[in-house]
Amino acid sequence: MKIEFDWKPLLLVPVLALVALPLTGSFSTWLTLTVAGLAMGMIIFIIASGLTLVFGLMDVLNFGHGVFIALGAFVASSVLGLMGDWTGSQELWRNLVAVFPAMLVAMAVAGAVGLAFERFIVRPVYGQHLKQILITMGGMIIGEELIKVIWGPAQVPLPLPEALRGSLLVGDAAISKYRLLAVAVGVVVFGLLAWTLSRTKIGLLIRAGVQDREMVESLGYRIGRLFVGVFVVGSALAGLGGVMWGLFQQNLVPQMGAQVNVLIFIVIIIGGLGSTGGALLGALLVGLMTNYIGFVLPALTQFASIFLMVAVLLWRPQGVYPVANR
Amino acid sequence: MFLKRLLSNDMPRSRLLAVLLVALFLALAFAPFLFPGVKALSVAAKILVFVVLVASFDLLLGYTGIVSFAHTMFFGIGAYGIAISASRLGPDWGAVLVGLGASLAVSLVLSFAIGLFSLRVRAIFFAMITLAVASAFQTLASQLSDFTGGEDGLTFKLPELISPSFEFAEEPFLGVSLDGRLLCYYLLFVAAVVLVLAMLRIVNSPFGRVLQAIRENEFRAEAIGYRVVVYRTTAAVLSALFATLAGAMLTIWLRYNGPDTSLSFEIMVDVLLIVVIGGMGTIYGAAIGAVLFVVAQSYLQDLLRMGSEAASGLPWLAALLSPDRWLLWLGVLFVLSVYYFPTGIVGKLRARRASAVR
């Protein structure tokens, strides 16, 4: 059976961009804002992808996801701090060589902490949403305080490597170089996730496990381990997202996990809880909306994404791409 | 039985709990005379405010089984309502009433909108959406500094009758000077007692029973014919209104309000913790938990400071024990109590009684 692809939500992105065109005044401003918004959307997608993966596949609503994001960013600040020679260099390849291990280390640390988090915090409360929310919130508080113990409660700067600063001029529009890198990373993450889930045997098993856990187990697969793996991957993605978000903000505070949590919740609610494609779409919409409103009505920036969420929920109460079996 | 009717037939059902509650009631009723001193009276007033705030949160978390992270938002609305109107309209009772009415109206509309939006799909939406709205509200409150005083907050005057400078007797009575401060405390005390009794009435009414049925089995409650959305939204609105009143109590006592005193996320965490420790789904648990917590918060941080100084030989241990990391230990306590202590103190006490009877 071939399911017809639901293309309507995809139209939201160009529609939103077109609506904003007359509001922003000039075409070059609009182009700059649009490109910046899309790039910001890709960064938001990277941080939200782990959460939506964990929720969609394991039915665990992880309020502690923000901690892994903050952890990734702080680890990256330490790693990049050690590689000062490389980040300070003018050459692009040296900078990338510095950023790449920072990402890997951040992912590894976030993944390892995720493993412990799953074992001690989440495992005893599988299937109980209320307790999950409470427990993971508790984990969030503990994690934030531990970050304060390790890196101190003050703000930590995370400067961009030399060659990634500044922007390129394409026609009239200015595109910051770092955002291009963010788009590239985001596309890779989305591609890998979509490919793994739809084209590999592991993806097949995971999807089957979501549909009917007992059946997969009776066929001889250890679904428990697979799901732990999903949680670790989700945490590692959060770590990667933390690196990208941290470099984007260029300043880290221990509370950043809680701040980002709000953003990614809005994104996955718009996208439909658990849907990877929906999360991408939601992230792009939120990124665009934040940039447009931030330019037109800066005072309302905080509410921009909430308005967007309300509008989307009025149209589709389950989010744009609801996951069918929940 | 008058007492039975007063408590809406929800007796403590444990002798120890009953003794504790009576002791608590008497201690709070005579707090100005039993515990002289400015700090002790402030702690007692804070307990009164938190009992109402936590009980109103329990209406939602314990009885209806949904988590809201916007509870401090409504708490803050109540506090800001009175603060703004008293600082604009001057210190008279009219201003207080206007502020109270306006903040109740704002809370009503806001909680109704949030409830309808998020609860009609899935209860877990509610947790996420309230978190988002609350954080946006917090930013808004500190940004609109012309209106709310921004980060500095608002200091204002209240009617003469309840301000500390008003003395209605020259001679101190039993060593306590009879001033507006004392009157203000008793105003809070009466308000807290009335509100707690009202909440007891609500949770023990047929409406409260339906809420508990929804908590236990949403699907079955819907199948019997109760509109789950309507009941959940009503519970959310009621709980928001009670939180608003608690906020008003706080700001009347402090005669100051700012983002950190009423809106901060830390208060939200405190409330969550108190509900879980005291016992979810029991109004009495809110009372017991609030007392334990506020007393611990006021006096235990000193203990942590001593521990930190004692451990100064081990820098990492000293860092962990520093009073600034108080929230870390709260978080650990919170996680442990959700696991091992899910019914809280009241639940434990009642279970002991039940097993003894059998």
Interface residues (C-beta under 8 A of the other chain):
Chain A: L61 F63 I121 P124 H129 L130 K131 I133 L134 I135 M137 G138 G139 I141 I142 E144 E145 L146 K148 V149 P153 A258 Q259 N261 V262 F265 I266 I269 L273 A299 Q302 F303 S305 I306 M309 V310 L313 P317 Q318
Chain B: G65 I66 V67 F117 R120 V121 A123 I124 F125 A127 M128 I129 L131 A132 V133 S135 A136 T139 L140 Q143 F265 V269 L272 V276 W316 A319 L320 D324 R325 L327 L328 L330 G331 V332 F334 V335 V338 Y339 P342
